[in-house]
Amino acid sequence: MELSVVIRRSKPKARERFSGGSHESAVQPSLPCNLLRRAHGRVCGHCSFQSEIATSAPTFRAALQQFADIPFSSESKRIISFAAEEADRMASQQVGIEHLLLGLLREDNALAARMLRERGADVERVRDELAIKPYSPPTTQQRTHREIEKLDKILADAPKRTPARSREDVFGRYTVTADRLIFFAKHHAGSVGAPVVETEHLLFSVVREGSEHFKLFFPFADSKDTVCKQMEEHLTARSAFGLSERIVSTEELPPVSEEFKRVLGYADEEATMLGSKHIAPEHLLLGMLREKDSYAATVLRDYGAELEHVRRELAA
């Protein structure tokens, strides 16, 4: 039987408690119990609410009606029925998350039940603890307080930004290798006639010149040559020049793009977060990963680089 039909047929039963005579002297089975009776032909052990609980039935019916037409699996239907049973067992006015979790635990062969049991959950123990201290959802004020605490922790854990440094101060931090790679990126861009220096030019120069952390940033790559070939094909696809066919003077070097500038800024931040006095090639690569929409970041991710993982490995 479809769950939508079960719920619709159960609602008239729940309404009977309000029709004719004194509902206090003839309380009908609750909606959760009617649901169980229709779905499985059985009645739970706690099949009636106290009269004051009965007044919450319309709210419960309205909540269930929202899900009436969702195609639940047979397993899900049983879990919902178990949850309704647990709510009745605890004389609860509504089926809460705690009842759904108990319902999951009672569906022994469900994957969710196995995962909960593996982490120490037990039906009887959960019931006992809920009987001693019933769950009550946090108030709006409590939820707001929790969110503020989370934000305070995020701010406390965030790296402290140092005062903005001048361009000369930042460039003075680059290692000789990193400085050379930036120059090569500009030369590569000029050699293919690019109007500006992009992140892919920087990535190409880092890969081609070699990096001691190559496998950390390119774990899926067969070799450095594989990545170089892909990058070279991309850079020369719309150019009449090869990367080594055209000599470009310093005066002809194109300006760097805004994207490239942001990568350099990120590299500066990464070096600071990792406690390095100097900006090295690995910090340039981290900067490229942080510029998520750039071609360089896409290539790095395609070859298996993950920002947080790389940070942890470099910090170790």
Long-range contacts (C-beta under 8 A, 24 or more apart in sequence): 1-38, 1-39, 2-71, 3-39, 3-67, 3-68, 3-70, 3-72, 3-77, 3-80, 4-68, 4-69, 4-70, 5-38, 6-35, 6-38, 6-39, 6-77, 7-35, 7-64, 7-65, 7-68, 8-68, 9-34, 9-38, 10-34, 10-35, 10-37, 10-38, 11-61, 14-57, 14-61, 17-54, 17-57, 18-54, 23-51, 23-54, 24-51, 27-51, 27-54, 30-54, 30-57, 30-88, 31-57, 31-60, 31-61, 31-64, 31-84, 32-60, 32-84, 32-85, 32-87, 32-88, 32-95, 33-84, 33-88, 35-64, 35-80, 35-81, 35-84, 36-81, 36-84, 36-85, 39-77, 39-78, 39-81, 40-78, 40-81, 44-84, 44-85, 44-88, 44-89, 45-88, 45-89, 46-85, 46-88, 46-89, 46-91, 47-88, 49-88, 49-91, 49-93, 50-91, 53-91, 53-93, 56-93, 56-94, 59-94, 60-93, 60-94, 60-95, 63-94, 75-107, 75-110, 78-103, 78-107, 79-103, 79-104, 79-106, 79-107, 79-110, 82-106, 82-107, 86-127, 89-127, 90-127, 90-130, 90-131, 90-134, 92-134, 96-135, 96-137, 97-135, 98-126, 98-130, 98-135, 101-126, 102-126, 102-127, 159-269, 159-272, 159-273, 162-272, 165-268, 170-264, 170-268, 170-279, 173-268, 173-271, 173-277, 173-278, 173-279, 174-278, 174-279, 175-278, 175-279, 175-280, 175-281, 177-209, 177-280, 177-281, 178-278, 178-279, 178-280, 178-281, 178-283, 178-284, 180-209, 181-205, 181-206, 181-209, 181-281, 181-284, 182-264, 182-284, 184-208, 184-209, 185-260, 186-253, 186-254, 186-256, 187-248, 187-253, 188-235, 188-243, 189-253, 189-254, 190-246, 190-248, 190-252, 190-253, 190-254, 191-241, 191-242, 191-243, 191-244, 191-245, 191-246, 191-247, 191-248, 192-235, 192-236, 192-239, 192-241, 192-243, 192-246, 193-239, 193-240, 193-241, 193-246, 194-235, 194-239, 194-254, 195-254, 196-254, 196-255, 196-256, 196-257, 196-260, 197-253, 197-254, 197-255, 197-256, 197-257, 197-260, 198-257, 198-259, 198-260, 198-294, 198-295, 198-296, 199-257, 199-259, 199-260, 199-263, 199-288, 199-291, 199-294, 199-295, 199-296, 199-297, 200-231, 200-234, 200-235, 200-294, 200-295, 200-296, 200-299, 201-235, 202-260, 202-263, 202-284, 202-288, 202-296, 203-231, 203-285, 203-288, 203-295, 203-296, 203-299, 203-300, 204-228, 204-231, 204-232, 204-235, 204-243, 206-281, 206-284, 206-285, 207-231, 211-281, 211-282, 211-285, 213-281, 213-282, 213-285, 213-314, 216-282, 216-305, 216-310, 216-313, 216-314, 217-282, 217-285, 217-300, 217-303, 217-305, 217-310, 218-300, 218-303, 218-304, 218-305, 219-303, 219-304, 219-305, 220-302, 220-303, 220-304, 221-303, 221-304, 227-299, 227-303, 230-299, 231-299, 234-295, 259-291, 259-294, 262-287, 262-291, 263-287, 263-288, 263-290, 263-291, 263-294, 263-296, 266-290, 266-291, 270-311, 273-311, 274-311, 274-314, 274-315, 282-310, 282-314, 285-310, 286-310, 286-311, 286-314
